[in-house]
């Protein structure tokens, strides 16, 4: 076990556990919170240090603001779900179709 592994597996109480830490949850933002943050950001003078302070306090990057601003201009500003944008489908993941066919026949899928 390396020191980085040990540090990753140390809990808040300082004890080392055998459990691997769980994957962190993605943050989600409601439409109202996005609008509130955008309004607060736009109300501050451009180039002011208060804008950076706002981003740090909300734990955001400027790219979030740019993305949300584009969404607001297009009328597509919606709440985030915390899920990745793309999920595997039968079209972009051919093994998924092989597995479902094999399971339908009652056999295990042989994946190379």
LOVO-19674 format. One record per residue (C-alpha): residue in one letter; residue number from 1; x, y, z. Coordinates in pm, 1 decimal. Layout:
N
residuo,num,xx,yy,zz
a,NUM,X,Y,Z $
...
! end
This chain:
112
residuo,num,xx,yy,zz
x,1,0.0,0.0,0.0 $
x,2,142.6,335.5,-96.9 $
x,3,108.8,651.6,106.5 $
x,4,-138.2,794.1,-144.5 $
x,5,-355.6,481.7,-112.6 $
x,6,-341.5,509.0,263.2 $
x,7,-430.2,878.5,250.1 $
x,8,-726.3,803.9,21.8 $
x,9,-852.3,532.6,255.3 $
x,10,-818.8,737.8,575.5 $
x,11,-1152.1,846.3,718.1 $
x,12,-1241.2,1171.2,894.3 $
x,13,-1141.5,1015.3,1227.4 $
x,14,-790.4,933.6,1101.0 $
x,15,-842.2,558.1,1092.7 $
x,16,-737.2,358.1,788.9 $
x,17,-1007.6,133.6,647.1 $
x,18,-1000.8,-142.6,388.9 $
x,19,-1290.0,13.1,197.5 $
x,20,-1228.2,205.7,-118.0 $
x,21,-1376.4,554.6,-104.5 $
x,22,-1700.0,590.8,-301.3 $
x,23,-1721.4,797.6,-612.2 $
x,24,-1815.7,1155.8,-528.1 $
x,25,-2161.5,1272.7,-627.3 $
x,26,-2196.7,1532.2,-899.0 $
x,27,-2331.3,1866.1,-789.7 $
x,28,-2670.6,1964.8,-919.2 $
x,29,-2808.4,2312.7,-975.0 $
x,30,-3171.8,2412.7,-1002.1 $
x,31,-3286.0,2656.5,-1265.0 $
x,32,-3348.7,2912.0,-990.2 $
x,33,-3000.3,2875.7,-841.0 $
x,34,-2840.3,2913.6,-1183.8 $
x,35,-3043.5,3229.5,-1247.1 $
x,36,-2957.2,3365.6,-901.5 $
x,37,-2583.9,3308.2,-950.5 $
x,38,-2593.7,3457.3,-1301.7 $
x,39,-2776.0,3767.8,-1175.1 $
x,40,-2532.1,3812.4,-886.1 $
x,41,-2233.4,3767.4,-1118.8 $
x,42,-2368.4,4012.9,-1377.7 $
x,43,-2449.2,4271.9,-1107.7 $
x,44,-2079.9,4296.1,-1013.2 $
x,45,-1848.7,4523.8,-1214.7 $
x,46,-1657.3,4349.0,-1491.5 $
x,47,-1302.7,4258.2,-1390.3 $
x,48,-1369.3,4317.7,-1021.6 $
x,49,-1223.4,4083.8,-758.9 $
x,50,-1574.5,4034.5,-620.4 $
x,51,-1660.8,3823.9,-926.4 $
x,52,-1376.9,3587.0,-844.3 $
x,53,-1486.3,3581.3,-481.0 $
x,54,-1840.2,3489.1,-588.0 $
x,55,-1713.1,3204.2,-805.5 $
x,56,-1494.2,3075.5,-522.6 $
x,57,-1774.6,3094.1,-267.9 $
x,58,-2005.3,2898.7,-499.3 $
x,59,-1719.8,2662.7,-598.9 $
x,60,-1768.4,2737.7,-969.6 $
x,61,-1549.4,2809.7,-1267.7 $
x,62,-1601.0,3091.9,-1514.6 $
x,63,-1687.4,2828.3,-1776.0 $
x,64,-2001.9,2746.3,-1572.8 $
x,65,-2111.4,3108.8,-1602.6 $
x,66,-2039.1,3116.7,-1976.6 $
x,67,-2229.7,2791.8,-2035.0 $
x,68,-2528.1,2901.2,-1827.3 $
x,69,-2533.3,3242.2,-1997.7 $
x,70,-2549.8,3074.2,-2340.7 $
x,71,-2829.6,2850.8,-2216.2 $
x,72,-3019.8,3152.1,-2081.0 $
x,73,-2982.8,3336.1,-2413.0 $
x,74,-3112.0,3031.1,-2602.7 $
x,75,-3395.7,2979.7,-2355.6 $
x,76,-3270.3,2634.6,-2261.0 $
x,77,-3149.8,2705.6,-1906.6 $
x,78,-3270.7,2407.8,-1706.6 $
x,79,-3182.6,2230.1,-1385.4 $
x,80,-2888.7,1990.2,-1398.4 $
x,81,-2949.2,1629.8,-1306.9 $
x,82,-2599.2,1540.9,-1198.4 $
x,83,-2576.2,1268.9,-1460.9 $
x,84,-2323.5,1256.9,-1743.8 $
x,85,-2458.3,1377.1,-2077.0 $
x,86,-2401.1,1061.6,-2276.7 $
x,87,-2506.8,712.2,-2181.7 $
x,88,-2423.8,397.4,-2377.0 $
x,89,-2689.8,290.1,-2622.5 $
x,90,-2714.2,3.3,-2865.1 $
x,91,-2596.7,229.5,-3146.4 $
x,92,-2274.2,349.2,-2989.4 $
x,93,-2191.8,37.9,-2785.2 $
x,94,-2218.0,-279.5,-2993.1 $
x,95,-2141.6,-516.3,-2703.7 $
x,96,-2465.9,-413.1,-2535.5 $
x,97,-2659.4,-570.0,-2822.0 $
x,98,-2452.6,-888.4,-2802.7 $
x,99,-2515.2,-923.5,-2431.1 $
x,100,-2889.1,-874.8,-2465.0 $
x,101,-2907.8,-1133.3,-2745.5 $
x,102,-2709.7,-1386.6,-2543.6 $
x,103,-2920.7,-1331.1,-2233.0 $
x,104,-3233.2,-1375.0,-2440.1 $
x,105,-3111.8,-1719.4,-2543.2 $
x,106,-3030.4,-1808.8,-2182.7 $
x,107,-2654.5,-1817.8,-2236.3 $
x,108,-2371.2,-1607.9,-2103.8 $
x,109,-2229.3,-1355.5,-2343.8 $
x,110,-1873.1,-1422.9,-2449.5 $
x,111,-1701.7,-1088.8,-2463.0 $
x,112,-1344.5,-1093.3,-2592.1 $
! end
